[in-house]
Amino acid sequence: MEKLLQLSFNNGQIASATQVQQLTELPQALKEMGLNVARPTLVVVGGASKMSEAEFLQIQRLFIEVLAPLAENLDAYVVDGGTDAGVMRLMGEARTKIGAKFALIGVAPLSKVALPNSLEPPADSTSLEPNHSHFIFVPGSNWGDESPWLAQLATMLANGSPSVTILINGGEITFEDALQNVNAKRLVIVMAGSGRTADILAGALHGEDTDIRAIELAKSGILHYINLFDSEAGFESLAEIIKSVLSTSK
């Protein structure tokens, strides 16, 4: 395990970061980062591509009005992919917008990200989202290599406390994220209507003959969906589900 780093972003935010090579190093890394107290944990996976402006604004509201306030009120950890794109950017921006202090932990392959103020970032690298409080860099040369790490990390952070995964939109890697979280026995709530992978999974839960991966995941019994685009009730029911899951005592 590498020593703890402090990353300084152009927006004035400072995040703690470390690099691990093996799953067995995670508990020590969490301890050194001050993340070794068990707390409810919210995992956010997916993307925000190919949405209409109205859909994007609805998802943005979801983060600002539901997910970030819930994480703050429940003193929860939030785990995502940490890059400055899609749902990870929305989570970071929502955290700062409401002045929240919850730990927001990004998990990404070090070879795929550009550290702030790096003079020679890796080719085809992606910037980190500057409103995250912590980053854990993992091995791997492809996006998706972080998926098992992200799911395992959430289990370790919760450490017996409840955890839940929110899945929005997403592409191919989101199938892997869904599988890893289902394998971790974590409830995965799919945002139906947000497009792409989320809608394929929601279709499978409806019994539609869709992607074979979606059909298998639907059989797990811990994949559920909620339609945010039906009415305002979608926000309220999602908030109630997350609150009831994450408020459950050990």
TAVENFEN-V813694 format. One line per field, one symbol per residue. phi: phi as a letter, one per 30 degrees, with the letter a starting at -180 (. if undefined). Layout:
# TAVENFEN-V813694
phi=???
This chain:
# TAVENFEN-V813694
phi=.dddcccccddjdbbdbbcbcbedddedddddcicccdbebccbbkabchcddddddddededdccddddeddchcdbbadicdahddddddddeddcidcddcccbadedcccdeiddbdeehdcddddcdcbbbcbdkcbdjddedddddedddddhjddbbcccbhjcdddddddddddddicecccddjdjhdeddddddddjddceeddddddddiccbbbcdcdaddeddddedddddddddde
